[in-house]
Amino acid sequence: MMVDEEDSKEEGQGRLQKTGGEQVKGVNVNDNAPNRVKSARVFDVEQMFSEARRTAQQMSSNSNSTQLMQSHRDRDAEQEDEDAHSSSSSDSSDDSDSDVIGPVPDQLKQDKRTELQQQGQIKADSGMSSSGDMKADQSDDEDDDDDEDDDGEDEDDEMSVASLRKRLPIGQRVSLSHGSKTVSALAIDPAGARLVTGGFDYHIKMYDFNGMDTNKRAFRSLTPFECHQIRSVAFSCSGDQILLCSGSAQAKILDRDGHEVFECCKGDQYLADMARTSGHTGMLNCGVWNPKQKTEFLTCSLDGTLRTWISEKLATRHEHKALMKCRSVNGMRTNPGSCCYHRDGKLVVAGCSDGSIQIWDTSRVTLVNTAFKNMRAHQSGFEMSAVKFSGDGSILASRSMDGSMKLWDIRKFSSALAHMDNLPNFYPMTGIVFSPDDKIVATGTSVKNEHGKGKICFYSKLTFEPVQEVNCGHSSSVVSLLWHPKLNQIFAGTSTGECRVFFDPELSRNGAILFAGKVRKAKQVTGMISQEAITPYALPMYKEGRRKMPHVQQLINRKHDKSRPDPPLEISKGGRTANAGLSLGKFVSRNLALSMQVPDDSDPRGAILRHAKEAEANPSLISTAYAQTQPKPVFDYTDDDEDADKELKDSEDRAALGGGVPKKAKLDSYNPV
């Protein structure tokens, strides 16, 4: 039995060595043998890897050959189609009966393919295929180069001055009257439905394009700040709130209908450190909204700070969220004249009066130091009227009252990309705009003493070449400027109190186009009546007036009530008792006095002395009581004037006899004449 078991084991091992892969599949040759001990499985790893490698090579070679044959077949089929088309055209010239009209039939293609195979035209040579592939690659490269050249030429054509001029929506213009003073601020909601204008006349006016007609009237006019000029107006990114900045230190938030929603608090003017105050202490210059957060906005002031705010209706104290201080080269305070956000809302830019541009990164924990700055961007001493980022956020444009506009790349902030001169600017809020396609930058110019014409100057953003200049009227400076991306219309606020709207019927949409073509409906009269028709209840006696207040109606009823007795005379305001006094009693007493009046004499002394003899003869009670004790009066009847004349005459006589210059008579202190 033992010998038989050893023989069976040897046979099993030999069988495993011969079949190799059967043990991998889990087949044991000794499983059917009864009462046999199971042996351990033996694996030949090297043989397994070699077989797997061989199988993979076979599969890859089959797939490559299949793909190669398919590519050859497709290429040959295309070549056959061309040959068949050429042969059919040649045959058609010889015999019109053999013409094939339309696409080549499939049977004809198959016949031609077999004929070419028999002639040895199609070869599966690798060298031929590689050479064909090289030629195809070269042709593809040439096509790509041609496409790149065409794209470059298209870009050059798009950037040319002539093509940029065609993109300007300046075909037609409409004027909106704001008032008689400068329009210093403009704002349009993101949807392009409402326009808000602000000016030096302390008013803001709101226009609704959908409800306007040829009268071009504003549907609302407000005076949010009593006696302060409007400096800046801006819509939030959601379009439901309006930010107003004026000459005061407090900014206000209005809703779309002009109702006040929020007001910033005012800081303490007696504190030197602006970080310890909760608001601005100087006049505001500019205000903008965060493009990413609809409740956050930024303001800059003459107190040398920029502050960010949150417009929350339920806030108990409207204090600022963050504070940024502007510093000059020597570390002293400088005033920011304009400010703006980056398109992502993380960078804040300020253009200062010392000619510097300072940028902060709001994502930092503290805003003490700037992220970027150029301390000599413009001439010192000239206020910077506007700073603004382009649509893609790569270019920063700045406008100064030194008559220049510059374009910057903040990654290389030491030098300007472009510098445009000879752009007069006399207003500290002259703006800058970028076109909706971000290829054109524009600004306005000012005129002095009403001599000349204000212009809107357009420049190419990439080549910095002047594109076009548009006049805005004689003696009219262009102050505020706006180019709405959705409407594709340009709004310009002028110094004459008008808002000029430029648009093109083909390039623009909605906005001014809605009311520019409207015709005011005239009242239609359906019929005429030759004679007057009087209805009974249309007479004045039947007409009911406006209902009066209860207390007023009660007074009227008491006045017309004849059953009541006449009231006593009140304080006289006119009539027969007006000259006598204030009442009837005074009037009666005066009349009695006038009736008993004794005529006066011209000589009051004589009137008194004529009763002297009668008084002496019949003395009264008082005179007899003092007759024994009263001294007898002695009166001096000499005249002072006679003495003075006598003395003057004596002095003249002495002068005539040689006694010297006559002395002047002493004048009486009470009678200097």
Helices and strands as residue ranges (DSSP letters): H 2-19, H 45-94, G 96-98, H 106-119, H 126-159, H 161-166, E 172-177, E 183-188, E 194-199, E 204-208, G 209-211, E 220-222, E 230-235, E 241-246, E 252-255, E 260-263, G 274-276, E 284-289, E 296-301, E 305-310, E 322-325, E 336-341, E 347-352, E 357-361, E 372-374, E 384-389, E 396-400, E 404-408, E 418-420, E 432-434, E 440-444, E 453-460, E 466-474, E 478-484, E 489-494, E 498-503, H 512-516, G 536-538, G 540-542, H 550-559, H 584-595, H 604-609, H 612-617, H 621-625, H 640-656
